[in-house]
Amino acid sequence: MSTFETLRCCTGTRFERQDWAVVWVCGAIAFFAMTLQQINVNQTSTLRKPRNMSKIRTGAAGVSLVSHRVQGQLKSDWQDVDAENDDAVDGIVLLRHREKFSGRMLFVQVKSGPSFKKESRSLGKDSIGVAIGRGYIEKHRSRWNALPGPVILAYVEDPDSSKSPIYWQDLKSDASYSKVNSDLVVIPRRKTFGSEAKGELRKMAGSVPDSYPLQEIDMRPTRSLLATPGFSLRLAKEFYREWSSSTDRFHPELGEIFVTNAGWRHITRQGRRPDNILNSLLLLEAARKMVSQGADWRQLGSAKINERTETLDILDTLSLRAKIVFRQRAAAPVQVILQRVRSVCRKTGSTATKIKFLSVHELQRGNSRYYGEV
């Protein structure tokens, strides 16, 4: 069948052969117009891509520079969060002190490029503004506040330069946000992200120093186990079981403390001196008060990292310390030992934390830094 006959069959129209040239020309024009339209679409897509790709490249370059600064100047570790799954966090800093991982960690949101930087008279000469947007702040601030540790903004001024200044600010602090322009995070120019920030970042991410004065907890109004006549192991076990299911297991800062058989077994383990066992059992009421009243916490020794397929597990030991005022004897410094495990999802950066009670003792009865013999 000829082309002319095919056209007649498909359209149901009777064409004379002299009309064929006209039909052919019209078809060619239509095909040419469709081709031009497709070319325009492709060109438009091509023109749009560099903008998006440029933004992605700038962001990736900024994250890379922050990671390099963490490893090179902070002498610490950087854990990326999957860019497709990050929940307002681009990475996690695992802080080291004298090459040892202390268990302290920071969550980091990175912004890069001059488009974010704002300067104005209201900010003054000593500060810059980083315009991350009011909507962005409102959407993500609750997520930042929910993370179990400090969250900072790291602003990379020029991601294409390895020597670019990087400024940082605490995203959990109300003082970090502009009172004049709700789009801005305000950063003092002195807060640069490098070796000079080690001390301040460690202070943010960690516990109180050993030199910090002990909180005083008055137990004189409390009828403690120390004042119970006929004290026995059975009585201590009943108290421990009651504590494990009570609401007095919540520390105002650390959250829920799990009181489990692991703590009881550690206190009463074989090979431990009987007088140390008795001392710990008598101090269980003090331990409960220290947890519920929010005694200051510290980190003991270094932490361990277990790298799993989907999570990064950080294991460390914490202590609560307070000066306990007893009713029936002199006041004494007491230490509660806790074990903490933080599991960080490699894809999303979300963190699950579980803290267990392990032991309690008077500081002068054992080593205040190590707890293996207490």
C-alpha positions as CSV (number, residue, x, y, z in Angstrom):
1,M,0.0,0.0,0.0
2,S,1.3,3.4,-1.0
3,T,1.8,6.2,1.5
4,F,-1.1,8.1,-0.1
5,E,-3.4,5.0,0.3
6,T,-2.3,4.5,3.9
7,L,-3.2,8.1,4.7
8,R,-6.6,7.7,3.1
9,C,-7.3,4.5,5.1
10,C,-6.3,6.0,8.4
11,T,-8.1,9.4,8.1
12,G,-11.1,8.3,6.0
13,T,-10.6,11.3,3.8
14,R,-10.5,11.1,0.0
15,F,-7.4,12.8,-1.3
16,E,-6.7,13.5,-4.9
17,R,-3.1,12.9,-5.9
18,Q,-2.6,16.5,-6.6
19,D,-3.4,17.3,-2.9
20,W,-0.7,14.9,-1.7
21,A,2.1,17.5,-1.9
22,V,0.0,19.9,0.3
23,V,-0.6,17.2,2.9
24,W,3.0,16.2,2.9
25,V,4.1,19.8,3.5
26,C,1.6,20.3,6.3
27,G,2.8,17.1,8.0
28,A,6.4,18.1,7.7
29,I,5.6,21.5,9.2
30,A,3.8,19.9,12.1
31,F,6.7,17.5,12.7
32,F,9.2,20.3,12.6
33,A,7.1,22.3,15.1
34,M,7.0,19.4,17.5
35,T,10.7,18.9,17.2
36,L,11.3,22.6,18.0
37,Q,9.1,22.3,21.1
38,Q,11.0,19.3,22.4
39,I,14.3,21.1,21.8
40,N,13.0,24.0,23.8
41,V,11.9,21.7,26.7
42,N,15.3,20.0,26.7
43,Q,17.1,23.4,26.7
44,T,15.0,24.6,29.5
45,S,15.8,21.5,31.6
46,T,19.4,21.9,30.7
47,L,19.4,25.5,31.8
48,R,17.8,24.6,35.1
49,K,20.1,21.8,36.0
50,P,23.2,23.8,36.6
51,R,21.5,25.9,39.3
52,N,20.4,22.8,41.2
53,M,23.7,21.0,40.6
54,S,25.6,24.1,41.7
55,K,23.6,24.3,45.0
56,I,24.2,20.6,45.6
57,R,27.9,20.9,44.8
58,T,28.2,23.9,47.1
59,G,26.6,22.1,50.0
60,A,28.7,19.0,49.5
61,A,31.9,21.1,49.3
62,G,30.9,22.8,52.6
63,V,30.3,19.5,54.4
64,S,33.6,18.2,53.1
65,L,35.5,21.2,54.4
66,V,33.8,20.9,57.8
67,S,34.8,17.2,57.9
68,H,38.4,18.0,57.0
69,R,38.5,20.7,59.7
70,V,37.1,18.3,62.3
71,Q,39.8,15.7,61.5
72,G,42.7,18.1,60.9
73,Q,42.3,20.7,63.6
74,L,39.9,19.3,66.2
75,K,41.7,15.9,65.9
76,S,38.3,14.2,66.2
77,D,36.1,12.0,64.1
78,W,33.3,13.0,61.6
79,Q,30.4,10.7,60.8
80,D,28.4,11.6,57.7
81,V,24.6,11.5,57.7
82,D,23.0,10.3,54.5
83,A,22.1,13.4,52.5
84,E,18.9,11.9,51.3
85,N,17.7,11.0,54.8
86,D,19.2,13.7,57.0
87,D,16.8,15.2,59.5
88,A,18.2,18.7,59.7
89,V,21.6,17.3,60.5
90,D,24.5,16.8,58.1
91,G,27.0,15.0,60.3
92,I,28.1,14.1,63.8
93,V,31.4,15.1,65.5
94,L,32.8,12.5,67.8
95,L,35.2,14.6,70.0
96,R,38.5,13.2,71.1
97,H,40.7,14.5,73.9
98,R,44.4,13.5,73.8
99,E,43.6,11.1,71.0
100,K,41.0,9.2,73.1
101,F,37.3,9.3,72.4
102,S,35.6,10.9,75.4
103,G,32.0,10.0,74.5
104,R,31.2,13.6,73.7
105,M,29.4,14.2,70.5
106,L,28.0,17.2,68.5
107,F,25.3,17.2,65.8
108,V,26.1,19.5,63.0
109,Q,24.0,21.3,60.4
110,V,26.1,22.8,57.6
111,K,25.3,25.8,55.4
112,S,27.6,27.0,52.7
113,G,28.1,29.9,50.3
114,P,27.9,33.7,50.3
115,S,24.1,33.6,49.6
116,F,23.5,32.7,53.3
117,K,25.6,35.5,54.7
118,K,23.8,38.7,55.9
119,E,25.4,41.8,57.4
120,S,23.5,44.8,58.8
121,R,23.8,47.6,61.2
122,S,21.6,45.8,63.7
123,L,24.1,42.9,63.8
124,G,27.1,45.2,64.4
125,K,30.6,44.7,63.2
126,D,31.3,41.8,65.5
127,S,28.6,39.5,64.3
128,I,27.2,38.0,61.1
129,G,23.8,36.7,60.2
130,V,23.2,33.3,58.5
131,A,19.9,33.4,56.7
132,I,18.5,29.9,56.9
133,G,14.9,31.1,56.8
134,R,12.1,31.5,59.3
135,G,10.2,28.5,57.9
136,Y,13.3,26.3,58.1
137,I,13.9,27.3,61.7
138,E,10.3,26.7,62.7
139,K,10.3,23.3,61.0
140,H,13.5,22.0,62.4
141,R,14.1,23.5,65.8
142,S,12.0,21.0,67.6
143,R,14.0,18.2,65.9
144,W,17.3,19.9,67.0
145,N,16.0,20.2,70.6
146,A,15.0,16.6,70.7
147,L,18.5,15.3,69.8
148,P,20.5,14.0,72.8
149,G,23.4,16.4,72.6
150,P,24.4,19.9,71.4
151,V,23.4,20.8,67.8
152,I,25.5,23.5,66.1
153,L,25.2,25.4,62.8
154,A,28.5,25.4,60.9
155,Y,28.6,28.1,58.3
156,V,31.2,27.8,55.5
157,E,31.7,31.2,53.9
158,D,33.6,30.1,50.8
159,P,33.3,26.3,50.3
160,D,35.7,26.5,47.3
161,S,38.6,27.6,49.5
162,S,40.3,25.3,51.9
163,K,41.2,28.3,54.0
164,S,37.6,29.6,54.2
165,P,36.5,30.7,57.6
166,I,33.9,28.5,59.2
167,Y,31.6,30.0,61.9
168,W,29.6,28.0,64.4
169,Q,26.6,28.6,66.7
170,D,24.5,26.7,69.2
171,L,21.1,25.9,67.5
172,K,19.5,25.0,70.8
173,S,20.1,28.4,72.4
174,D,17.4,31.1,72.1
175,A,20.2,33.7,72.2
176,S,21.5,32.4,68.8
177,Y,18.4,33.7,66.9
178,S,17.9,37.3,65.8
179,K,15.2,39.2,67.6
180,V,14.9,41.6,64.6
181,N,15.0,39.2,61.6
182,S,13.4,35.8,62.2
183,D,15.3,34.4,59.2
184,L,18.7,34.8,60.8
185,V,21.0,32.8,63.1
186,V,23.4,35.3,64.6
187,I,27.1,34.3,65.0
188,P,29.8,36.3,66.7
189,R,32.8,36.5,64.3
190,R,35.1,35.2,67.1
191,K,33.3,31.8,67.0
192,T,35.4,30.2,64.3
193,F,35.4,26.4,63.8
194,G,38.9,25.1,64.3
195,S,41.5,24.2,66.9
196,E,40.6,27.4,68.8
197,A,37.1,26.1,69.4
198,K,38.1,22.8,71.1
199,G,37.6,23.9,74.7
200,E,34.2,25.6,74.1
201,L,32.9,22.7,72.0
202,R,34.0,20.1,74.6
203,K,32.3,22.2,77.3
204,M,29.1,22.3,75.3
205,A,29.2,18.6,74.6
206,G,30.3,17.2,77.9
207,S,29.7,17.1,81.6
208,V,30.8,19.5,84.4
209,P,34.5,19.5,85.2
210,D,35.8,17.7,88.3
211,S,36.6,21.0,89.9
212,Y,32.9,22.0,89.8
213,P,31.3,22.3,93.4
214,L,29.2,19.4,94.4
215,Q,25.4,19.8,94.6
216,E,24.1,19.3,98.2
217,I,21.2,16.9,98.7
218,D,19.6,16.9,102.1
219,M,18.4,13.5,103.2
220,R,17.6,14.4,106.8
221,P,13.8,14.5,106.1
222,T,14.0,11.1,104.5
223,R,13.8,7.9,106.4
224,S,16.6,6.1,104.5
225,L,17.8,2.6,104.5
226,L,20.6,3.7,106.8
227,A,18.1,4.4,109.5
228,T,16.1,1.2,109.1
229,P,16.4,-1.1,112.1
230,G,17.1,-4.7,111.2
231,F,18.5,-3.9,107.7
232,S,18.9,-7.0,105.6
233,L,19.7,-8.0,102.0
234,R,16.0,-8.8,101.5
235,L,15.0,-5.3,102.6
236,A,17.5,-3.8,100.2
237,K,16.2,-6.1,97.4
238,E,12.6,-4.9,98.0
239,F,13.7,-1.3,97.9
240,Y,15.6,-1.9,94.7
241,R,12.7,-3.6,93.0
242,E,10.4,-0.8,94.1
243,W,12.8,1.8,92.7
244,S,13.0,0.0,89.3
245,S,9.3,0.5,88.7
246,S,8.9,4.0,90.2
247,T,9.0,7.5,88.6
248,D,12.1,8.4,90.6
249,R,14.2,7.0,87.8
250,F,14.1,10.2,85.6
251,H,17.1,12.6,85.7
252,P,16.1,16.1,84.6
253,E,18.9,16.3,82.1
254,L,19.8,12.7,81.2
255,G,16.3,11.4,81.0
256,E,15.2,7.9,82.0
257,I,17.6,5.8,84.0
258,F,16.9,2.0,83.8
259,V,17.2,0.3,87.2
260,T,17.8,-3.3,86.2
261,N,19.2,-6.6,87.5
262,A,22.6,-5.6,85.9
263,G,23.0,-3.0,88.7
264,W,22.1,-5.4,91.5
265,R,24.4,-8.0,90.1
266,H,27.3,-5.5,89.9
267,I,26.8,-4.3,93.5
268,T,26.6,-7.8,95.0
269,R,29.0,-9.6,92.7
270,Q,31.3,-12.3,94.0
271,G,34.8,-11.1,94.9
272,R,33.7,-7.7,96.1
273,R,34.5,-6.8,99.7
274,P,31.5,-7.3,102.0
275,D,31.8,-3.9,103.6
276,N,31.7,-2.3,100.1
277,I,28.6,-4.3,99.2
278,L,26.9,-3.2,102.4
279,N,27.9,0.5,101.9
280,S,26.4,0.5,98.3
281,L,23.2,-1.1,99.5
282,L,22.8,1.4,102.3
283,L,23.3,4.2,99.8
284,L,20.5,3.1,97.4
285,E,18.1,5.7,98.8
286,A,20.8,8.4,98.2
287,A,21.2,7.2,94.6
288,R,17.5,7.5,94.0
289,K,17.5,11.1,95.3
290,M,20.5,12.0,93.2
291,V,18.8,10.8,90.1
292,S,15.4,12.4,90.7
293,Q,16.9,15.7,91.9
294,G,19.3,16.0,89.0
295,A,22.8,15.6,90.5
296,D,25.5,16.9,88.2
297,W,26.9,14.3,85.9
298,R,30.4,13.6,84.5
299,Q,32.0,11.2,82.1
300,L,34.4,8.7,83.4
301,G,37.4,7.6,81.2
302,S,37.1,7.2,77.5
303,A,34.3,5.8,75.4
304,K,34.1,2.8,73.0
305,I,32.6,2.8,69.5
306,N,31.0,-0.3,68.0
307,E,30.4,0.1,64.3
308,R,27.4,-1.8,63.0
309,T,25.9,-2.0,59.6
310,E,23.0,0.5,60.3
311,T,24.2,2.2,63.5
312,L,27.2,3.6,65.3
313,D,27.0,2.5,69.0
314,I,28.8,4.7,71.5
315,L,29.3,3.2,75.0
316,D,30.5,5.3,77.9
317,T,30.3,5.5,81.7
318,L,28.8,8.4,83.5
319,S,28.8,9.4,87.2
320,L,26.4,11.5,89.3
321,R,28.1,13.2,92.2
322,A,26.6,15.1,95.1
323,K,27.3,15.9,98.7
324,I,24.7,13.9,100.8
325,V,23.6,15.3,104.1
326,F,22.6,12.4,106.3
327,R,20.5,12.5,109.3
328,Q,22.4,10.1,111.4
329,R,26.0,10.8,110.5
330,A,28.3,13.3,108.8
331,A,27.8,14.5,105.3
332,A,29.8,12.7,102.6
333,P,30.4,12.9,98.8
334,V,28.6,10.1,97.0
335,Q,29.0,8.9,93.4
336,V,26.4,7.0,91.3
337,I,27.8,5.0,88.3
338,L,25.7,4.8,85.1
339,Q,26.3,3.0,81.8
340,R,25.1,4.8,78.7
341,V,24.7,3.4,75.1
342,R,23.9,5.8,72.3
343,S,22.9,4.3,68.9
344,V,23.3,6.7,66.0
345,C,21.5,5.7,62.8
346,R,24.0,6.0,59.9
347,K,21.3,7.1,57.4
348,T,19.2,9.6,59.4
349,G,21.4,10.7,62.2
350,S,18.6,9.9,64.7
351,T,19.9,8.7,68.1
352,A,18.4,6.3,70.6
353,T,19.9,6.5,74.2
354,K,19.6,4.0,77.0
355,I,21.2,4.6,80.4
356,K,21.4,2.0,83.1
357,F,22.2,2.3,86.8
358,L,25.3,0.3,87.7
359,S,26.5,1.1,91.3
360,V,26.7,3.7,94.1
361,H,29.5,4.4,96.6
362,E,31.1,7.0,98.8
363,L,34.0,8.6,97.0
364,Q,36.5,8.2,99.9
365,R,35.8,4.5,100.0
366,G,37.1,4.0,96.4
367,N,38.7,5.6,93.5
368,S,36.8,8.6,92.3
369,R,37.9,8.1,88.7
370,Y,37.7,4.3,88.3
371,Y,35.0,2.1,89.6
372,G,36.3,-1.5,89.1
373,E,36.9,-2.0,92.8
374,V,34.0,-0.1,94.4
